[in-house]
Amino acid sequence: MKILFLLSLLLTLFLPLQSQVETNDDSPLSVTNFKWSRARRVPPTQEVEGNAPARAVIPQNKIFARNARANESPGARDPNADTIDGRSAALEKSVAESRAPQQEPVDGFAYRIKVQNQTTKAIEAVFWEYRFQDPAKPDELSRRQFLCGVDIKAGKSKDLEGFSLSGPSDVINVKTLKSGTPFKESVLINRIEYSDGSLWQRKGWSLADVKASYDRVLRESWLPGMCKGL
């Protein structure tokens, strides 16, 4: 018995400490995996709009030729681009792009989760949060909340990623987290909006608590599958 006790004690000392997992199991969208890491993002370059070249009096702009070009494959070169006006417009656009302010890369943190739709309905929006908690100070909680525009069919899985300038360092030092010190990470699904207009919401969470940031992200441009920080 003493030998077994000593072996169990040694295993406790040398095995790496695992983070505790907490998820809202009653959510119809299950979280199957989650992690965070440092990340760098390059803001999308704003396209400089130039004046479209005027249609010159060239054979390619005759009615018959224009109708024939309508059946060309996408990406075919516009003959107006080779006219004097077309080359001038391209040159002006190139100069404007060179003078436009260059977007600098932004350092932050990426929060990634994998979810599975356990319902028979398609999901089009997911509100979720990544939590950090120091076991020594359980009352101090750091939350990174995101809203994702998605298309998750019934029974399907999807990877979601949110980017934030804020990391977990306001609760625990980032170096401490990566050193293996015990800590608690969890992911909670706060709200699910279905394509049929119905929704599910976690008890204790309110959309009113993030109304200001919610209204802000709705005014921004969106791409399919994009996640925005709340």
C-alpha positions in Angstrom: 0.0 0.0 0.0 2.8 2.4 0.8 4.5 1.7 -2.5 1.2 2.4 -4.4 0.7 5.6 -2.4 4.3 6.8 -3.3 3.8 6.0 -6.9 0.5 7.9 -7.1 2.2 10.9 -5.3 5.1 10.9 -7.8 2.7 10.8 -10.7 0.9 13.8 -9.3 4.1 15.7 -9.0 5.5 15.0 -12.5 2.5 14.8 -14.8 1.7 18.2 -16.5 -1.1 20.1 -15.0 -4.2 20.3 -17.2 -6.5 23.3 -17.6 -10.0 22.8 -16.2 -12.8 22.8 -18.8 -16.2 24.4 -18.2 -18.8 24.5 -20.9 -22.6 25.0 -20.9 -23.7 21.5 -21.6 -27.3 22.5 -22.1 -26.4 24.5 -25.2 -27.6 23.0 -28.5 -24.3 24.0 -30.0 -21.6 21.9 -28.4 -17.9 23.1 -28.1 -15.6 20.2 -29.1 -12.3 22.1 -29.0 -10.9 25.5 -28.1 -7.5 27.2 -27.8 -6.0 30.7 -28.0 -2.6 32.0 -29.3 -0.8 35.2 -30.1 -1.6 36.4 -33.6 -0.9 39.2 -36.1 -3.5 40.6 -38.5 -2.9 42.8 -41.5 -5.9 45.2 -42.0 -7.4 44.9 -45.5 -6.2 47.5 -47.9 -8.9 50.0 -48.9 -9.3 49.9 -52.7 -8.8 53.2 -54.4 -11.5 54.0 -56.8 -10.5 55.6 -60.0 -12.5 57.1 -62.9 -13.7 54.5 -65.3 -12.2 55.1 -68.8 -14.5 56.6 -71.3 -15.6 54.3 -74.1 -13.5 55.4 -77.1 -14.7 55.1 -80.7 -13.0 51.8 -81.5 -14.2 48.7 -83.3 -14.6 46.8 -80.1 -17.3 49.2 -78.9 -19.5 48.8 -81.9 -22.9 47.3 -80.9 -22.2 43.9 -82.4 -18.7 43.6 -80.8 -20.1 44.6 -77.4 -22.8 42.0 -77.6 -20.2 39.4 -78.5 -18.0 40.3 -75.5 -21.0 39.8 -73.2 -20.5 36.1 -73.7 -16.8 36.1 -73.0 -15.5 34.3 -69.9 -15.0 36.3 -66.7 -11.6 38.0 -66.5 -11.3 38.9 -70.2 -9.5 42.1 -70.7 -11.6 45.2 -71.5 -10.4 46.7 -74.8 -11.1 50.2 -73.4 -8.2 49.6 -71.0 -5.7 49.9 -73.9 -7.0 53.2 -75.1 -5.3 56.5 -74.2 -8.1 57.3 -71.7 -7.9 53.8 -70.2 -4.1 53.9 -69.7 -4.4 57.4 -68.2 -7.1 56.2 -65.7 -5.0 53.2 -64.7 -2.0 55.5 -64.2 -4.0 57.9 -62.0 -5.3 55.0 -59.9 -1.7 53.6 -59.5 -0.5 57.0 -58.3 -3.4 57.3 -55.8 -2.7 53.8 -54.4 1.0 54.6 -53.9 0.0 57.7 -51.9 -2.6 56.0 -49.8 -1.6 55.3 -46.2 -0.2 51.8 -45.7 -2.0 49.6 -43.1 0.4 48.4 -40.4 0.1 44.8 -39.1 -1.7 44.6 -35.7 -0.5 42.3 -32.9 -3.2 40.6 -30.8 -4.7 37.3 -29.8 -6.7 34.7 -31.8 -9.4 32.7 -30.0 -10.4 29.6 -31.8 -13.2 27.1 -31.1 -14.8 24.2 -32.9 -18.5 23.8 -32.6 -21.1 21.2 -33.7 -24.8 21.9 -34.4 -26.8 19.3 -32.5 -30.2 20.5 -33.7 -32.2 20.0 -36.9 -32.1 23.7 -37.8 -29.5 25.8 -39.6 -27.6 28.3 -37.5 -26.8 31.8 -38.8 -25.4 33.7 -35.8 -23.4 32.6 -32.7 -22.6 34.7 -29.7 -19.8 33.1 -27.6 -17.1 34.0 -25.1 -13.7 32.7 -24.1 -13.1 32.9 -20.3 -9.9 33.0 -18.2 -10.0 32.5 -14.4 -7.2 32.4 -11.8 -8.0 29.6 -9.3 -6.3 31.7 -6.6 -8.7 34.6 -7.4 -11.9 32.9 -8.5 -13.9 36.2 -8.3 -11.7 37.8 -11.0 -12.9 36.8 -14.5 -11.7 37.8 -17.9 -14.0 37.4 -20.9 -13.5 37.9 -24.6 -16.9 37.9 -26.4 -17.5 37.5 -30.1 -20.3 37.5 -32.6 -20.0 35.2 -35.7 -22.1 35.3 -38.8 -22.2 31.6 -39.9 -24.0 29.0 -41.8 -23.9 25.8 -39.8 -26.3 23.1 -41.1 -28.0 20.6 -38.9 -25.5 18.1 -37.5 -22.5 19.9 -39.0 -19.3 21.2 -37.4 -17.5 24.5 -37.9 -14.3 26.3 -36.8 -14.8 29.8 -35.5 -12.1 32.3 -34.8 -12.2 35.7 -33.1 -9.4 38.2 -33.0 -8.9 40.7 -30.1 -6.2 43.1 -29.1 -6.8 42.0 -25.5 -5.3 38.8 -24.2 -5.8 36.9 -20.9 -3.0 39.0 -19.2 -5.5 41.2 -17.2 -6.2 38.1 -15.1 -3.0 36.0 -15.4 0.4 36.9 -16.8 0.7 35.4 -20.4 4.0 33.9 -19.6 2.5 32.2 -16.5 -0.2 30.7 -18.6 2.2 29.1 -21.0 4.5 27.9 -18.3 2.1 25.2 -17.2 0.8 26.9 -14.0 -2.8 25.7 -13.3 -5.5 27.9 -14.5 -9.1 27.6 -15.7 -10.2 28.2 -19.3 -13.7 27.8 -20.6 -15.9 28.6 -23.6 -19.6 29.5 -23.3 -22.2 29.8 -26.0 -24.3 32.8 -25.1 -26.8 33.0 -27.9 -27.7 31.2 -31.0 -29.9 32.6 -33.8 -31.4 30.2 -36.3 -32.2 30.7 -40.0 -35.9 30.2 -39.3 -36.0 33.3 -36.9 -36.0 31.4 -33.7 -33.2 31.6 -31.1 -31.6 30.0 -28.0 -30.0 32.1 -25.2 -28.0 31.1 -22.2 -29.7 31.7 -18.8 -28.1 34.7 -17.1 -26.8 36.3 -20.3 -28.4 39.3 -21.8 -27.9 41.0 -25.2 -28.5 44.3 -23.5 -25.1 43.9 -21.7 -23.3 44.2 -25.0 -25.7 46.5 -26.8 -23.2 49.3 -27.5 -20.6 46.9 -29.1 -23.4 44.9 -30.8 -24.7 48.1 -32.5 -21.1 49.0 -33.5 -20.3 45.7 -35.2 -23.6 45.7 -37.1 -22.6 49.0 -38.8 -19.3 47.4 -40.0 -18.8 45.4 -43.1 -19.2 41.7 -42.9 -17.9 38.7 -44.8 -19.4 35.1 -44.7 -18.1 33.3 -41.6 -16.6 36.4 -40.0 -16.4 36.9 -36.3 -16.4 40.3 -34.6 -15.3 41.2 -31.1 -18.0 42.5 -28.8 
